[in-house]
Amino acid sequence: MDEVLLGKREARRWGLFLEELKKVSSVAVPFMAVAVSQYLLQAVPVMMAGHLGQLSLSAVAIATSFCNVTGFSLL
């Protein structure tokens, strides 16, 4: 149906685009999952400690910052 509306050449380009999009997304989706999980690994303890009080929240924030600077930066 696309061939009738767009012409054979445009439909072929659209098909090539979708094929390339599938190839790129097969690589990009795992990278996005890792980035989101690393963010959540840092954000969830801070959110949980925020319910305990200001002292606990500040301690977790300092520990998370220290961990980011020393540990995750080296990796």
mmCIF file of the N, C-alpha and C atoms, coordinates in Angstrom:
data_MODEL
# 
_entry.id   MODEL 
# 
loop_
_atom_site.group_PDB 
_atom_site.id 
_atom_site.type_symbol 
_atom_site.label_atom_id 
_atom_site.label_alt_id 
_atom_site.label_comp_id 
_atom_site.label_asym_id 
_atom_site.label_entity_id 
_atom_site.label_seq_id 
_atom_site.pdbx_PDB_ins_code 
_atom_site.Cartn_x 
_atom_site.Cartn_y 
_atom_site.Cartn_z 
_atom_site.occupancy 
_atom_site.B_iso_or_equiv 
_atom_site.pdbx_formal_charge 
_atom_site.auth_seq_id 
_atom_site.auth_comp_id 
_atom_site.auth_asym_id 
_atom_site.auth_atom_id 
_atom_site.pdbx_PDB_model_num 
ATOM 1   N N  . MET A 1 1  ? 0.825  -1.184 0.000  1.00 0.00 ? 1  MET A N  1 
ATOM 2   C CA . MET A 1 1  ? 0.000  0.000  0.000  1.00 0.00 ? 1  MET A CA 1 
ATOM 3   C C  . MET A 1 1  ? 0.871  1.251  0.000  1.00 0.00 ? 1  MET A C  1 
ATOM 4   N N  . ASP A 1 2  ? 2.013  1.192  0.718  1.00 0.00 ? 2  ASP A N  1 
ATOM 5   C CA . ASP A 1 2  ? 2.912  2.335  0.733  1.00 0.00 ? 2  ASP A CA 1 
ATOM 6   C C  . ASP A 1 2  ? 3.469  2.623  -0.651 1.00 0.00 ? 2  ASP A C  1 
ATOM 7   N N  . GLU A 1 3  ? 3.675  1.570  -1.419 1.00 0.00 ? 3  GLU A N  1 
ATOM 8   C CA . GLU A 1 3  ? 4.228  1.758  -2.757 1.00 0.00 ? 3  GLU A CA 1 
ATOM 9   C C  . GLU A 1 3  ? 3.287  2.568  -3.642 1.00 0.00 ? 3  GLU A C  1 
ATOM 10  N N  . VAL A 1 4  ? 1.990  2.375  -3.457 1.00 0.00 ? 4  VAL A N  1 
ATOM 11  C CA . VAL A 1 4  ? 1.012  3.114  -4.262 1.00 0.00 ? 4  VAL A CA 1 
ATOM 12  C C  . VAL A 1 4  ? 1.027  4.589  -3.866 1.00 0.00 ? 4  VAL A C  1 
ATOM 13  N N  . LEU A 1 5  ? 1.090  4.865  -2.575 1.00 0.00 ? 5  LEU A N  1 
ATOM 14  C CA . LEU A 1 5  ? 1.014  6.242  -2.109 1.00 0.00 ? 5  LEU A CA 1 
ATOM 15  C C  . LEU A 1 5  ? 2.326  7.000  -2.302 1.00 0.00 ? 5  LEU A C  1 
ATOM 16  N N  . LEU A 1 6  ? 3.444  6.353  -2.005 1.00 0.00 ? 6  LEU A N  1 
ATOM 17  C CA . LEU A 1 6  ? 4.724  7.038  -2.036 1.00 0.00 ? 6  LEU A CA 1 
ATOM 18  C C  . LEU A 1 6  ? 5.534  6.780  -3.298 1.00 0.00 ? 6  LEU A C  1 
ATOM 19  N N  . GLY A 1 7  ? 5.229  5.746  -3.990 1.00 0.00 ? 7  GLY A N  1 
ATOM 20  C CA . GLY A 1 7  ? 6.068  5.355  -5.108 1.00 0.00 ? 7  GLY A CA 1 
ATOM 21  C C  . GLY A 1 7  ? 7.054  4.303  -4.648 1.00 0.00 ? 7  GLY A C  1 
ATOM 22  N N  . LYS A 1 8  ? 7.564  3.531  -5.596 1.00 0.00 ? 8  LYS A N  1 
ATOM 23  C CA . LYS A 1 8  ? 8.448  2.416  -5.232 1.00 0.00 ? 8  LYS A CA 1 
ATOM 24  C C  . LYS A 1 8  ? 9.737  2.892  -4.580 1.00 0.00 ? 8  LYS A C  1 
ATOM 25  N N  . ARG A 1 9  ? 10.278 3.989  -5.056 1.00 0.00 ? 9  ARG A N  1 
ATOM 26  C CA . ARG A 1 9  ? 11.559 4.456  -4.532 1.00 0.00 ? 9  ARG A CA 1 
ATOM 27  C C  . ARG A 1 9  ? 11.426 4.934  -3.079 1.00 0.00 ? 9  ARG A C  1 
ATOM 28  N N  . GLU A 1 10 ? 10.396 5.698  -2.790 1.00 0.00 ? 10 GLU A N  1 
ATOM 29  C CA . GLU A 1 10 ? 10.176 6.195  -1.428 1.00 0.00 ? 10 GLU A CA 1 
ATOM 30  C C  . GLU A 1 10 ? 9.840  5.057  -0.474 1.00 0.00 ? 10 GLU A C  1 
ATOM 31  N N  . ALA A 1 11 ? 9.061  4.092  -0.928 1.00 0.00 ? 11 ALA A N  1 
ATOM 32  C CA . ALA A 1 11 ? 8.721  2.955  -0.080 1.00 0.00 ? 11 ALA A CA 1 
ATOM 33  C C  . ALA A 1 11 ? 9.963  2.149  0.244  1.00 0.00 ? 11 ALA A C  1 
ATOM 34  N N  . ARG A 1 12 ? 10.860 2.025  -0.720 1.00 0.00 ? 12 ARG A N  1 
ATOM 35  C CA . ARG A 1 12 ? 12.119 1.292  -0.485 1.00 0.00 ? 12 ARG A CA 1 
ATOM 36  C C  . ARG A 1 12 ? 12.978 2.025  0.537  1.00 0.00 ? 12 ARG A C  1 
ATOM 37  N N  . ARG A 1 13 ? 13.032 3.347  0.432  1.00 0.00 ? 13 ARG A N  1 
ATOM 38  C CA . ARG A 1 13 ? 13.800 4.130  1.404  1.00 0.00 ? 13 ARG A CA 1 
ATOM 39  C C  . ARG A 1 13 ? 13.223 3.963  2.806  1.00 0.00 ? 13 ARG A C  1 
ATOM 40  N N  . TRP A 1 14 ? 11.888 3.976  2.891  1.00 0.00 ? 14 TRP A N  1 
ATOM 41  C CA . TRP A 1 14 ? 11.245 3.809  4.196  1.00 0.00 ? 14 TRP A CA 1 
ATOM 42  C C  . TRP A 1 14 ? 11.564 2.439  4.772  1.00 0.00 ? 14 TRP A C  1 
ATOM 43  N N  . GLY A 1 15 ? 11.563 1.406  3.933  1.00 0.00 ? 15 GLY A N  1 
ATOM 44  C CA . GLY A 1 15 ? 11.899 0.061  4.390  1.00 0.00 ? 15 GLY A CA 1 
ATOM 45  C C  . GLY A 1 15 ? 13.335 -0.037 4.854  1.00 0.00 ? 15 GLY A C  1 
ATOM 46  N N  . LEU A 1 16 ? 14.257 0.608  4.136  1.00 0.00 ? 16 LEU A N  1 
ATOM 47  C CA . LEU A 1 16 ? 15.659 0.614  4.547  1.00 0.00 ? 16 LEU A CA 1 
ATOM 48  C C  . LEU A 1 16 ? 15.836 1.362  5.864  1.00 0.00 ? 16 LEU A C  1 
ATOM 49  N N  . PHE A 1 17 ? 15.085 2.442  6.021  1.00 0.00 ? 17 PHE A N  1 
ATOM 50  C CA . PHE A 1 17 ? 15.160 3.196  7.274  1.00 0.00 ? 17 PHE A CA 1 
ATOM 51  C C  . PHE A 1 17 ? 14.699 2.348  8.451  1.00 0.00 ? 17 PHE A C  1 
ATOM 52  N N  . LEU A 1 18 ? 13.592 1.644  8.289  1.00 0.00 ? 18 LEU A N  1 
ATOM 53  C CA . LEU A 1 18 ? 13.084 0.802  9.376  1.00 0.00 ? 18 LEU A CA 1 
ATOM 54  C C  . LEU A 1 18 ? 14.043 -0.334 9.690  1.00 0.00 ? 18 LEU A C  1 
ATOM 55  N N  . GLU A 1 19 ? 14.654 -0.896 8.662  1.00 0.00 ? 19 GLU A N  1 
ATOM 56  C CA . GLU A 1 19 ? 15.629 -1.970 8.886  1.00 0.00 ? 19 GLU A CA 1 
ATOM 57  C C  . GLU A 1 19 ? 16.838 -1.459 9.660  1.00 0.00 ? 19 GLU A C  1 
ATOM 58  N N  . GLU A 1 20 ? 17.318 -0.287 9.304  1.00 0.00 ? 20 GLU A N  1 
ATOM 59  C CA . GLU A 1 20 ? 18.451 0.306  10.016 1.00 0.00 ? 20 GLU A CA 1 
ATOM 60  C C  . GLU A 1 20 ? 18.061 0.689  11.439 1.00 0.00 ? 20 GLU A C  1 
ATOM 61  N N  . LEU A 1 21 ? 16.836 1.160  11.621 1.00 0.00 ? 21 LEU A N  1 
ATOM 62  C CA . LEU A 1 21 ? 16.355 1.506  12.954 1.00 0.00 ? 21 LEU A CA 1 
ATOM 63  C C  . LEU A 1 21 ? 16.316 0.282  13.862 1.00 0.00 ? 21 LEU A C  1 
ATOM 64  N N  . LYS A 1 22 ? 15.917 -0.848 13.324 1.00 0.00 ? 22 LYS A N  1 
ATOM 65  C CA . LYS A 1 22 ? 15.908 -2.086 14.111 1.00 0.00 ? 22 LYS A CA 1 
ATOM 66  C C  . LYS A 1 22 ? 17.313 -2.488 14.513 1.00 0.00 ? 22 LYS A C  1 
ATOM 67  N N  . LYS A 1 23 ? 18.269 -2.347 13.606 1.00 0.00 ? 23 LYS A N  1 
ATOM 68  C CA . LYS A 1 23 ? 19.657 -2.708 13.918 1.00 0.00 ? 23 LYS A CA 1 
ATOM 69  C C  . LYS A 1 23 ? 20.239 -1.793 14.989 1.00 0.00 ? 23 LYS A C  1 
ATOM 70  N N  . VAL A 1 24 ? 19.987 -0.503 14.851 1.00 0.00 ? 24 VAL A N  1 
ATOM 71  C CA . VAL A 1 24 ? 20.523 0.453  15.822 1.00 0.00 ? 24 VAL A CA 1 
ATOM 72  C C  . VAL A 1 24 ? 19.867 0.281  17.183 1.00 0.00 ? 24 VAL A C  1 
ATOM 73  N N  . SER A 1 25 ? 18.564 0.044  17.192 1.00 0.00 ? 25 SER A N  1 
ATOM 74  C CA . SER A 1 25 ? 17.872 -0.110 18.470 1.00 0.00 ? 25 SER A CA 1 
ATOM 75  C C  . SER A 1 25 ? 18.276 -1.389 19.178 1.00 0.00 ? 25 SER A C  1 
ATOM 76  N N  . SER A 1 26 ? 18.691 -2.407 18.441 1.00 0.00 ? 26 SER A N  1 
ATOM 77  C CA . SER A 1 26 ? 19.148 -3.636 19.107 1.00 0.00 ? 26 SER A CA 1 
ATOM 78  C C  . SER A 1 26 ? 20.432 -3.394 19.890 1.00 0.00 ? 26 SER A C  1 
ATOM 79  N N  . VAL A 1 27 ? 21.184 -2.359 19.523 1.00 0.00 ? 27 VAL A N  1 
ATOM 80  C CA . VAL A 1 27 ? 22.387 -1.999 20.264 1.00 0.00 ? 27 VAL A CA 1 
ATOM 81  C C  . VAL A 1 27 ? 22.074 -0.927 21.309 1.00 0.00 ? 27 VAL A C  1 
ATOM 82  N N  . ALA A 1 28 ? 21.203 0.003  20.972 1.00 0.00 ? 28 ALA A N  1 
ATOM 83  C CA . ALA A 1 28 ? 20.954 1.151  21.836 1.00 0.00 ? 28 ALA A CA 1 
ATOM 84  C C  . ALA A 1 28 ? 20.110 0.809  23.060 1.00 0.00 ? 28 ALA A C  1 
ATOM 85  N N  . VAL A 1 29 ? 19.174 -0.114 22.934 1.00 0.00 ? 29 VAL A N  1 
ATOM 86  C CA . VAL A 1 29 ? 18.273 -0.432 24.047 1.00 0.00 ? 29 VAL A CA 1 
ATOM 87  C C  . VAL A 1 29 ? 19.037 -0.989 25.251 1.00 0.00 ? 29 VAL A C  1 
ATOM 88  N N  . PRO A 1 30 ? 19.984 -1.915 25.081 1.00 0.00 ? 30 PRO A N  1 
ATOM 89  C CA . PRO A 1 30 ? 20.745 -2.357 26.259 1.00 0.00 ? 30 PRO A CA 1 
ATOM 90  C C  . PRO A 1 30 ? 21.557 -1.237 26.911 1.00 0.00 ? 30 PRO A C  1 
ATOM 91  N N  . PHE A 1 31 ? 22.121 -0.339 26.095 1.00 0.00 ? 31 PHE A N  1 
ATOM 92  C CA . PHE A 1 31 ? 22.855 0.793  26.661 1.00 0.00 ? 31 PHE A CA 1 
ATOM 93  C C  . PHE A 1 31 ? 21.936 1.688  27.485 1.00 0.00 ? 31 PHE A C  1 
ATOM 94  N N  . MET A 1 32 ? 20.735 1.928  26.996 1.00 0.00 ? 32 MET A N  1 
ATOM 95  C CA . MET A 1 32 ? 19.784 2.752  27.739 1.00 0.00 ? 32 MET A CA 1 
ATOM 96  C C  . MET A 1 32 ? 19.364 2.057  29.030 1.00 0.00 ? 32 MET A C  1 
ATOM 97  N N  . ALA A 1 33 ? 19.181 0.752  28.990 1.00 0.00 ? 33 ALA A N  1 
ATOM 98  C CA . ALA A 1 33 ? 18.802 0.013  30.201 1.00 0.00 ? 33 ALA A CA 1 
ATOM 99  C C  . ALA A 1 33 ? 19.896 0.099  31.258 1.00 0.00 ? 33 ALA A C  1 
ATOM 100 N N  . VAL A 1 34 ? 21.146 0.000  30.843 1.00 0.00 ? 34 VAL A N  1 
ATOM 101 C CA . VAL A 1 34 ? 22.266 0.103  31.785 1.00 0.00 ? 34 VAL A CA 1 
ATOM 102 C C  . VAL A 1 34 ? 22.342 1.504  32.376 1.00 0.00 ? 34 VAL A C  1 
ATOM 103 N N  . ALA A 1 35 ? 22.155 2.525  31.553 1.00 0.00 ? 35 ALA A N  1 
ATOM 104 C CA . ALA A 1 35 ? 22.229 3.905  32.049 1.00 0.00 ? 35 ALA A CA 1 
ATOM 105 C C  . ALA A 1 35 ? 21.121 4.183  33.054 1.00 0.00 ? 35 ALA A C  1 
ATOM 106 N N  . VAL A 1 36 ? 19.919 3.712  32.775 1.00 0.00 ? 36 VAL A N  1 
ATOM 107 C CA . VAL A 1 36 ? 18.802 3.929  33.701 1.00 0.00 ? 36 VAL A CA 1 
ATOM 108 C C  . VAL A 1 36 ? 19.025 3.169  35.000 1.00 0.00 ? 36 VAL A C  1 
ATOM 109 N N  . SER A 1 37 ? 19.522 1.939  34.913 1.00 0.00 ? 37 SER A N  1 
ATOM 110 C CA . SER A 1 37 ? 19.753 1.166  36.134 1.00 0.00 ? 37 SER A CA 1 
ATOM 111 C C  . SER A 1 37 ? 20.872 1.765  36.980 1.00 0.00 ? 37 SER A C  1 
ATOM 112 N N  . GLN A 1 38 ? 21.898 2.337  36.341 1.00 0.00 ? 38 GLN A N  1 
ATOM 113 C CA . GLN A 1 38 ? 22.948 2.998  37.115 1.00 0.00 ? 38 GLN A CA 1 
ATOM 114 C C  . GLN A 1 38 ? 22.407 4.247  37.811 1.00 0.00 ? 38 GLN A C  1 
ATOM 115 N N  . TYR A 1 39 ? 21.539 4.971  37.137 1.00 0.00 ? 39 TYR A N  1 
ATOM 116 C CA . TYR A 1 39 ? 20.934 6.139  37.776 1.00 0.00 ? 39 TYR A CA 1 
ATOM 117 C C  . TYR A 1 39 ? 20.073 5.711  38.953 1.00 0.00 ? 39 TYR A C  1 
ATOM 118 N N  . LEU A 1 40 ? 19.262 4.675  38.770 1.00 0.00 ? 40 LEU A N  1 
ATOM 119 C CA . LEU A 1 40 ? 18.394 4.211  39.848 1.00 0.00 ? 40 LEU A CA 1 
ATOM 120 C C  . LEU A 1 40 ? 19.197 3.647  41.008 1.00 0.00 ? 40 LEU A C  1 
ATOM 121 N N  . LEU A 1 41 ? 20.344 3.046  40.706 1.00 0.00 ? 41 LEU A N  1 
ATOM 122 C CA . LEU A 1 41 ? 21.211 2.522  41.755 1.00 0.00 ? 41 LEU A CA 1 
ATOM 123 C C  . LEU A 1 41 ? 21.663 3.641  42.693 1.00 0.00 ? 41 LEU A C  1 
ATOM 124 N N  . GLN A 1 42 ? 21.806 4.835  42.166 1.00 0.00 ? 42 GLN A N  1 
ATOM 125 C CA . GLN A 1 42 ? 22.221 5.973  42.981 1.00 0.00 ? 42 GLN A CA 1 
ATOM 126 C C  . GLN A 1 42 ? 21.032 6.722  43.587 1.00 0.00 ? 42 GLN A C  1 
ATOM 127 N N  . ALA A 1 43 ? 19.916 6.757  42.889 1.00 0.00 ? 43 ALA A N  1 
ATOM 128 C CA . ALA A 1 43 ? 18.795 7.592  43.322 1.00 0.00 ? 43 ALA A CA 1 
ATOM 129 C C  . ALA A 1 43 ? 17.902 6.916  44.357 1.00 0.00 ? 43 ALA A C  1 
ATOM 130 N N  . VAL A 1 44 ? 17.728 5.613  44.267 1.00 0.00 ? 44 VAL A N  1 
ATOM 131 C CA . VAL A 1 44 ? 16.800 4.918  45.163 1.00 0.00 ? 44 VAL A CA 1 
ATOM 132 C C  . VAL A 1 44 ? 17.236 4.995  46.633 1.00 0.00 ? 44 VAL A C  1 
ATOM 133 N N  . PRO A 1 45 ? 18.493 4.749  46.987 1.00 0.00 ? 45 PRO A N  1 
ATOM 134 C CA . PRO A 1 45 ? 18.854 4.889  48.411 1.00 0.00 ? 45 PRO A CA 1 
ATOM 135 C C  . PRO A 1 45 ? 18.647 6.299  48.961 1.00 0.00 ? 45 PRO A C  1 
ATOM 136 N N  . VAL A 1 46 ? 18.888 7.303  48.131 1.00 0.00 ? 46 VAL A N  1 
ATOM 137 C CA . VAL A 1 46 ? 18.679 8.682  48.586 1.00 0.00 ? 46 VAL A CA 1 
ATOM 138 C C  . VAL A 1 46 ? 17.201 8.935  48.839 1.00 0.00 ? 46 VAL A C  1 
ATOM 139 N N  . MET A 1 47 ? 16.343 8.423  47.963 1.00 0.00 ? 47 MET A N  1 
ATOM 140 C CA . MET A 1 47 ? 14.904 8.601  48.167 1.00 0.00 ? 47 MET A CA 1 
ATOM 141 C C  . MET A 1 47 ? 14.438 7.861  49.417 1.00 0.00 ? 47 MET A C  1 
ATOM 142 N N  . MET A 1 48 ? 14.973 6.669  49.644 1.00 0.00 ? 48 MET A N  1 
ATOM 143 C CA . MET A 1 48 ? 14.565 5.904  50.835 1.00 0.00 ? 48 MET A CA 1 
ATOM 144 C C  . MET A 1 48 ? 15.068 6.562  52.110 1.00 0.00 ? 48 MET A C  1 
ATOM 145 N N  . ALA A 1 49 ? 16.286 7.090  52.073 1.00 0.00 ? 49 ALA A N  1 
ATOM 146 C CA . ALA A 1 49 ? 16.832 7.741  53.269 1.00 0.00 ? 49 ALA A CA 1 
ATOM 147 C C  . ALA A 1 49 ? 16.138 9.059  53.552 1.00 0.00 ? 49 ALA A C  1 
ATOM 148 N N  . GLY A 1 50 ? 15.548 9.657  52.544 1.00 0.00 ? 50 GLY A N  1 
ATOM 149 C CA . GLY A 1 50 ? 14.833 10.909 52.756 1.00 0.00 ? 50 GLY A CA 1 
ATOM 150 C C  . GLY A 1 50 ? 13.647 10.757 53.689 1.00 0.00 ? 50 GLY A C  1 
ATOM 151 N N  . HIS A 1 51 ? 13.100 9.561  53.789 1.00 0.00 ? 51 HIS A N  1 
ATOM 152 C CA . HIS A 1 51 ? 11.975 9.321  54.695 1.00 0.00 ? 51 HIS A CA 1 
ATOM 153 C C  . HIS A 1 51 ? 12.418 9.138  56.141 1.00 0.00 ? 51 HIS A C  1 
ATOM 154 N N  . LEU A 1 52 ? 13.713 8.925  56.370 1.00 0.00 ? 52 LEU A N  1 
ATOM 155 C CA . LEU A 1 52 ? 14.208 8.697  57.725 1.00 0.00 ? 52 LEU A CA 1 
ATOM 156 C C  . LEU A 1 52 ? 14.509 9.985  58.477 1.00 0.00 ? 52 LEU A C  1 
ATOM 157 N N  . GLY A 1 53 ? 14.882 11.023 57.736 1.00 0.00 ? 53 GLY A N  1 
ATOM 158 C CA . GLY A 1 53 ? 15.189 12.295 58.393 1.00 0.00 ? 53 GLY A CA 1 
ATOM 159 C C  . GLY A 1 53 ? 16.298 13.018 57.670 1.00 0.00 ? 53 GLY A C  1 
ATOM 160 N N  . GLN A 1 54 ? 16.552 14.234 58.129 1.00 0.00 ? 54 GLN A N  1 
ATOM 161 C CA . GLN A 1 54 ? 17.542 15.066 57.460 1.00 0.00 ? 54 GLN A CA 1 
ATOM 162 C C  . GLN A 1 54 ? 18.961 14.562 57.649 1.00 0.00 ? 54 GLN A C  1 
ATOM 163 N N  . LEU A 1 55 ? 19.274 14.047 58.823 1.00 0.00 ? 55 LEU A N  1 
ATOM 164 C CA . LEU A 1 55 ? 20.630 13.564 59.090 1.00 0.00 ? 55 LEU A CA 1 
ATOM 165 C C  . LEU A 1 55 ? 20.943 12.343 58.228 1.00 0.00 ? 55 LEU A C  1 
ATOM 166 N N  . SER A 1 56 ? 20.004 11.420 58.137 1.00 0.00 ? 56 SER A N  1 
ATOM 167 C CA . SER A 1 56 ? 20.209 10.236 57.301 1.00 0.00 ? 56 SER A CA 1 
ATOM 168 C C  . SER A 1 56 ? 20.303 10.614 55.826 1.00 0.00 ? 56 SER A C  1 
ATOM 169 N N  . LEU A 1 57 ? 19.472 11.555 55.411 1.00 0.00 ? 57 LEU A N  1 
ATOM 170 C CA . LEU A 1 57 ? 19.499 11.987 54.019 1.00 0.00 ? 57 LEU A CA 1 
ATOM 171 C C  . LEU A 1 57 ? 20.832 12.634 53.674 1.00 0.00 ? 57 LEU A C  1 
ATOM 172 N N  . SER A 1 58 ? 21.338 13.477 54.551 1.00 0.00 ? 58 SER A N  1 
ATOM 173 C CA . SER A 1 58 ? 22.618 14.129 54.273 1.00 0.00 ? 58 SER A CA 1 
ATOM 174 C C  . SER A 1 58 ? 23.760 13.119 54.276 1.00 0.00 ? 58 SER A C  1 
ATOM 175 N N  . ALA A 1 59 ? 23.708 12.127 55.167 1.00 0.00 ? 59 ALA A N  1 
ATOM 176 C CA . ALA A 1 59 ? 24.757 11.097 55.203 1.00 0.00 ? 59 ALA A CA 1 
ATOM 177 C C  . ALA A 1 59 ? 24.752 10.267 53.919 1.00 0.00 ? 59 ALA A C  1 
ATOM 178 N N  . VAL A 1 60 ? 23.587 9.886  53.464 1.00 0.00 ? 60 VAL A N  1 
ATOM 179 C CA . VAL A 1 60 ? 23.501 9.094  52.236 1.00 0.00 ? 60 VAL A CA 1 
ATOM 180 C C  . VAL A 1 60 ? 23.920 9.929  51.034 1.00 0.00 ? 60 VAL A C  1 
ATOM 181 N N  . ALA A 1 61 ? 23.581 11.203 51.009 1.00 0.00 ? 61 ALA A N  1 
ATOM 182 C CA . ALA A 1 61 ? 23.966 12.064 49.898 1.00 0.00 ? 61 ALA A CA 1 
ATOM 183 C C  . ALA A 1 61 ? 25.481 12.219 49.824 1.00 0.00 ? 61 ALA A C  1 
ATOM 184 N N  . ILE A 1 62 ? 26.117 12.386 50.978 1.00 0.00 ? 62 ILE A N  1 
ATOM 185 C CA . ILE A 1 62 ? 27.577 12.497 51.005 1.00 0.00 ? 62 ILE A CA 1 
ATOM 186 C C  . ILE A 1 62 ? 28.217 11.176 50.603 1.00 0.00 ? 62 ILE A C  1 
ATOM 187 N N  . ALA A 1 63 ? 27.696 10.059 51.092 1.00 0.00 ? 63 ALA A N  1 
ATOM 188 C CA . ALA A 1 63 ? 28.243 8.755  50.734 1.00 0.00 ? 63 ALA A CA 1 
ATOM 189 C C  . ALA A 1 63 ? 28.070 8.463  49.245 1.00 0.00 ? 63 ALA A C  1 
ATOM 190 N N  . THR A 1 64 ? 26.945 8.823  48.689 1.00 0.00 ? 64 THR A N  1 
ATOM 191 C CA . THR A 1 64 ? 26.710 8.615  47.262 1.00 0.00 ? 64 THR A CA 1 
ATOM 192 C C  . THR A 1 64 ? 27.652 9.473  46.430 1.00 0.00 ? 64 THR A C  1 
ATOM 193 N N  . SER A 1 65 ? 27.853 10.708 46.838 1.00 0.00 ? 65 SER A N  1 
ATOM 194 C CA . SER A 1 65 ? 28.777 11.587 46.118 1.00 0.00 ? 65 SER A CA 1 
ATOM 195 C C  . SER A 1 65 ? 30.201 11.049 46.186 1.00 0.00 ? 65 SER A C  1 
ATOM 196 N N  . PHE A 1 66 ? 30.611 10.592 47.356 1.00 0.00 ? 66 PHE A N  1 
ATOM 197 C CA . PHE A 1 66 ? 31.943 10.022 47.518 1.00 0.00 ? 66 PHE A CA 1 
ATOM 198 C C  . PHE A 1 66 ? 32.105 8.764  46.664 1.00 0.00 ? 66 PHE A C  1 
ATOM 199 N N  . CYS A 1 67 ? 31.087 7.937  46.634 1.00 0.00 ? 67 CYS A N  1 
ATOM 200 C CA . CYS A 1 67 ? 31.129 6.720  45.821 1.00 0.00 ? 67 CYS A CA 1 
ATOM 201 C C  . CYS A 1 67 ? 31.217 7.052  44.338 1.00 0.00 ? 67 CYS A C  1 
ATOM 202 N N  . ASN A 1 68 ? 30.487 8.069  43.907 1.00 0.00 ? 68 ASN A N  1 
ATOM 203 C CA . ASN A 1 68 ? 30.542 8.472  42.496 1.00 0.00 ? 68 ASN A CA 1 
ATOM 204 C C  . ASN A 1 68 ? 31.926 8.976  42.113 1.00 0.00 ? 68 ASN A C  1 
ATOM 205 N N  . VAL A 1 69 ? 32.525 9.773  42.987 1.00 0.00 ? 69 VAL A N  1 
ATOM 206 C CA . VAL A 1 69 ? 33.828 10.363 42.668 1.00 0.00 ? 69 VAL A CA 1 
ATOM 207 C C  . VAL A 1 69 ? 34.924 9.308  42.685 1.00 0.00 ? 69 VAL A C  1 
ATOM 208 N N  . THR A 1 70 ? 34.919 8.454  43.686 1.00 0.00 ? 70 THR A N  1 
ATOM 209 C CA . THR A 1 70 ? 36.028 7.502  43.830 1.00 0.00 ? 70 THR A CA 1 
ATOM 210 C C  . THR A 1 70 ? 35.800 6.208  43.059 1.00 0.00 ? 70 THR A C  1 
ATOM 211 N N  . GLY A 1 71 ? 34.630 5.640  43.167 1.00 0.00 ? 71 GLY A N  1 
ATOM 212 C CA . GLY A 1 71 ? 34.408 4.312  42.584 1.00 0.00 ? 71 GLY A CA 1 
ATOM 213 C C  . GLY A 1 71 ? 33.954 4.314  41.151 1.00 0.00 ? 71 GLY A C  1 
ATOM 214 N N  . PHE A 1 72 ? 32.840 4.941  40.868 1.00 0.00 ? 72 PHE A N  1 
ATOM 215 C CA . PHE A 1 72 ? 32.260 4.874  39.537 1.00 0.00 ? 72 PHE A CA 1 
ATOM 216 C C  . PHE A 1 72 ? 33.093 5.628  38.508 1.00 0.00 ? 72 PHE A C  1 
ATOM 217 N N  . SER A 1 73 ? 33.822 6.654  38.939 1.00 0.00 ? 73 SER A N  1 
ATOM 218 C CA . SER A 1 73 ? 34.664 7.400  37.996 1.00 0.00 ? 73 SER A CA 1 
ATOM 219 C C  . SER A 1 73 ? 35.830 6.552  37.516 1.00 0.00 ? 73 SER A C  1 
ATOM 220 N N  . LEU A 1 74 ? 36.355 5.724  38.381 1.00 0.00 ? 74 LEU A N  1 
ATOM 221 C CA . LEU A 1 74 ? 37.475 4.870  37.991 1.00 0.00 ? 74 LEU A CA 1 
ATOM 222 C C  . LEU A 1 74 ? 37.042 3.752  37.061 1.00 0.00 ? 74 LEU A C  1 
ATOM 223 N N  . LEU A 1 75 ? 35.827 3.287  37.239 1.00 0.00 ? 75 LEU A N  1 
ATOM 224 C CA . LEU A 1 75 ? 35.340 2.221  36.371 1.00 0.00 ? 75 LEU A CA 1 
ATOM 225 C C  . LEU A 1 75 ? 35.084 2.751  34.987 1.00 0.00 ? 75 LEU A C  1 
# 
